[in-house]
Amino acid sequence: IVSYNHLGNNDGMNLSAPQTFRSKEISKSNVVDDMVASNGILYEPGEHPDHVVVIKYVPYVGDSKRAMDEYTSEIFMGGKNTIVMHNTCEDSLLAAPIIL
């Protein structure tokens, strides 16, 4: 699983600091760890997927959050299948329901 995000608002700028990014990276990774731990069918005990989180500050995009997530799985005869999702949204609107 690879999660790539770029945004140009204050969140993006703050996440460009290594210590702030590390905190976000851990929280995003914990979601995957919890998913794996709760589903004994997908993974054997001790087995887990590779997971990489990338967040970049790109001032040009402003409040727009651009996210791309890749999910790769094994298919017939050792082949690989990758599903890629792309999402663009206004980052500040994602938090609006929490504030309201």
Phi and psi in degrees as GROMACS dihedral restraints (atoms count N, CA, C in turn):
[ dihedral_restraints ]
;  ai    aj    ak    al  type     phi  dphi    fc
    3     4     5     6     1  -123.8    20    10
    4     5     6     7     1   126.1    20    10
    6     7     8     9     1  -114.9    20    10
    7     8     9    10     1   115.4    20    10
    9    10    11    12     1  -115.9    20    10
   10    11    12    13     1   127.3    20    10
   12    13    14    15     1  -132.2    20    10
   13    14    15    16     1   143.6    20    10
   15    16    17    18     1  -140.6    20    10
   16    17    18    19     1   141.1    20    10
   18    19    20    21     1  -150.1    20    10
   19    20    21    22     1   159.2    20    10
   21    22    23    24     1  -118.2    20    10
   22    23    24    25     1     8.9    20    10
   24    25    26    27     1   -91.6    20    10
   25    26    27    28     1  -168.4    20    10
   27    28    29    30     1   -61.3    20    10
   28    29    30    31     1   -34.6    20    10
   30    31    32    33     1   -58.8    20    10
   31    32    33    34     1   -46.3    20    10
   33    34    35    36     1   -62.2    20    10
   34    35    36    37     1   -42.1    20    10
   36    37    38    39     1   -64.5    20    10
   37    38    39    40     1   -44.5    20    10
   39    40    41    42     1   -64.5    20    10
   40    41    42    43     1   -36.6    20    10
   42    43    44    45     1   -74.4    20    10
   43    44    45    46     1    -8.0    20    10
   45    46    47    48     1   -76.9    20    10
   46    47    48    49     1   -12.5    20    10
   48    49    50    51     1   -78.7    20    10
   49    50    51    52     1   129.0    20    10
   51    52    53    54     1   -53.0    20    10
   52    53    54    55     1   -43.5    20    10
   54    55    56    57     1   -69.1    20    10
   55    56    57    58     1   -35.5    20    10
   57    58    59    60     1   -70.4    20    10
   58    59    60    61     1   -42.1    20    10
   60    61    62    63     1   -61.6    20    10
   61    62    63    64     1   -42.4    20    10
   63    64    65    66     1   -59.2    20    10
   64    65    66    67     1   -40.5    20    10
   66    67    68    69     1   -61.8    20    10
   67    68    69    70     1   -44.3    20    10
   69    70    71    72     1   -66.3    20    10
   70    71    72    73     1   -40.8    20    10
   72    73    74    75     1   -60.5    20    10
   73    74    75    76     1   -42.6    20    10
   75    76    77    78     1   -64.0    20    10
   76    77    78    79     1   -45.1    20    10
   78    79    80    81     1   -65.1    20    10
   79    80    81    82     1   -39.1    20    10
   81    82    83    84     1   -67.5    20    10
   82    83    84    85     1   -38.9    20    10
   84    85    86    87     1   -66.8    20    10
   85    86    87    88     1   -35.5    20    10
   87    88    89    90     1   -62.8    20    10
   88    89    90    91     1   -32.3    20    10
   90    91    92    93     1   -61.6    20    10
   91    92    93    94     1   -45.3    20    10
   93    94    95    96     1   -66.0    20    10
   94    95    96    97     1   -43.5    20    10
   96    97    98    99     1   -59.1    20    10
   97    98    99   100     1   -42.9    20    10
   99   100   101   102     1   -64.2    20    10
  100   101   102   103     1   -40.1    20    10
  102   103   104   105     1   -61.7    20    10
  103   104   105   106     1   -45.1    20    10
  105   106   107   108     1   -65.8    20    10
  106   107   108   109     1   -44.3    20    10
  108   109   110   111     1   -63.9    20    10
  109   110   111   112     1   -30.0    20    10
  111   112   113   114     1   -88.4    20    10
  112   113   114   115     1    -1.7    20    10
  114   115   116   117     1  -131.4    20    10
  115   116   117   118     1    94.0    20    10
  117   118   119   120     1   -72.5    20    10
  118   119   120   121     1    -8.6    20    10
  120   121   122   123     1   -80.2    20    10
  121   122   123   124     1   -39.5    20    10
  123   124   125   126     1   -74.0    20    10
  124   125   126   127     1   -38.2    20    10
  126   127   128   129     1  -134.9    20    10
  127   128   129   130     1   141.0    20    10
  129   130   131   132     1   -70.2    20    10
  130   131   132   133     1   158.0    20    10
  132   133   134   135     1   -55.1    20    10
  133   134   135   136     1   132.3    20    10
  135   136   137   138     1    85.1    20    10
  136   137   138   139     1   -11.6    20    10
  138   139   140   141     1   -91.3    20    10
  139   140   141   142     1   143.4    20    10
  141   142   143   144     1  -154.6    20    10
  142   143   144   145     1   156.6    20    10
  144   145   146   147     1   -77.8    20    10
  145   146   147   148     1   155.2    20    10
  147   148   149   150     1   -66.3    20    10
  148   149   150   151     1   139.7    20    10
  150   151   152   153     1  -142.2    20    10
  151   152   153   154     1   122.9    20    10
  153   154   155   156     1  -124.3    20    10
  154   155   156   157     1   134.5    20    10
  156   157   158   159     1  -117.8    20    10
  157   158   159   160     1   127.8    20    10
  159   160   161   162     1  -127.0    20    10
  160   161   162   163     1   127.4    20    10
  162   163   164   165     1  -132.0    20    10
  163   164   165   166     1   125.5    20    10
  165   166   167   168     1  -124.6    20    10
  166   167   168   169     1   145.7    20    10
  168   169   170   171     1   -91.2    20    10
  169   170   171   172     1   119.2    20    10
  171   172   173   174     1  -128.8    20    10
  172   173   174   175     1    92.9    20    10
  174   175   176   177     1   -52.2    20    10
  175   176   177   178     1   -34.4    20    10
  177   178   179   180     1   -55.9    20    10
  178   179   180   181     1   -35.1    20    10
  180   181   182   183     1   -80.4    20    10
  181   182   183   184     1    -6.2    20    10
  183   184   185   186     1    58.3    20    10
  184   185   186   187     1  -130.6    20    10
  186   187   188   189     1   -80.9    20    10
  187   188   189   190     1    -1.1    20    10
  189   190   191   192     1   -75.3    20    10
  190   191   192   193     1   125.5    20    10
  192   193   194   195     1   -99.6    20    10
  193   194   195   196     1   125.0    20    10
  195   196   197   198     1  -110.6    20    10
  196   197   198   199     1   124.4    20    10
  198   199   200   201     1  -129.1    20    10
  199   200   201   202     1   137.3    20    10
  201   202   203   204     1  -131.0    20    10
  202   203   204   205     1   127.9    20    10
  204   205   206   207     1  -122.9    20    10
  205   206   207   208     1   133.1    20    10
  207   208   209   210     1  -113.6    20    10
  208   209   210   211     1   131.2    20    10
  210   211   212   213     1  -122.2    20    10
  211   212   213   214     1   118.3    20    10
  213   214   215   216     1  -112.6    20    10
  214   215   216   217     1   135.0    20    10
  216   217   218   219     1  -133.4    20    10
  217   218   219   220     1   163.7    20    10
  219   220   221   222     1   -87.8    20    10
  220   221   222   223     1   143.1    20    10
  222   223   224   225     1  -126.9    20    10
  223   224   225   226     1  -170.4    20    10
  225   226   227   228     1   -49.0    20    10
  226   227   228   229     1   138.2    20    10
  228   229   230   231     1    57.3    20    10
  229   230   231   232     1    36.5    20    10
  231   232   233   234     1    76.9    20    10
  232   233   234   235     1     9.8    20    10
  234   235   236   237     1   -74.2    20    10
  235   236   237   238     1   169.4    20    10
  237   238   239   240     1  -122.1    20    10
  238   239   240   241     1   144.7    20    10
  240   241   242   243     1  -126.8    20    10
  241   242   243   244     1   128.6    20    10
  243   244   245   246     1  -120.0    20    10
  244   245   246   247     1   125.6    20    10
  246   247   248   249     1  -104.9    20    10
  247   248   249   250     1   129.0    20    10
  249   250   251   252     1  -118.1    20    10
  250   251   252   253     1   128.2    20    10
  252   253   254   255     1  -116.0    20    10
  253   254   255   256     1   137.2    20    10
  255   256   257   258     1  -120.6    20    10
  256   257   258   259     1   133.5    20    10
  258   259   260   261     1  -134.3    20    10
  259   260   261   262     1   133.8    20    10
  261   262   263   264     1  -126.5    20    10
  262   263   264   265     1   128.3    20    10
  264   265   266   267     1  -153.7    20    10
  265   266   267   268     1   167.7    20    10
  267   268   269   270     1   -81.3    20    10
  268   269   270   271     1   116.7    20    10
  270   271   272   273     1   -59.9    20    10
  271   272   273   274     1   -42.1    20    10
  273   274   275   276     1   -66.6    20    10
  274   275   276   277     1   -28.1    20    10
  276   277   278   279     1   -72.7    20    10
  277   278   279   280     1   -21.6    20    10
  279   280   281   282     1   -64.5    20    10
  280   281   282   283     1   -32.7    20    10
  282   283   284   285     1   -89.7    20    10
  283   284   285   286     1   -12.0    20    10
  285   286   287   288     1   -55.4    20    10
  286   287   288   289     1   -43.6    20    10
  288   289   290   291     1   -62.0    20    10
  289   290   291   292     1   -31.2    20    10
  291   292   293   294     1   -66.9    20    10
  292   293   294   295     1   -40.8    20    10
  294   295   296   297     1   -70.3    20    10
  295   296   297   298     1   -40.8    20    10
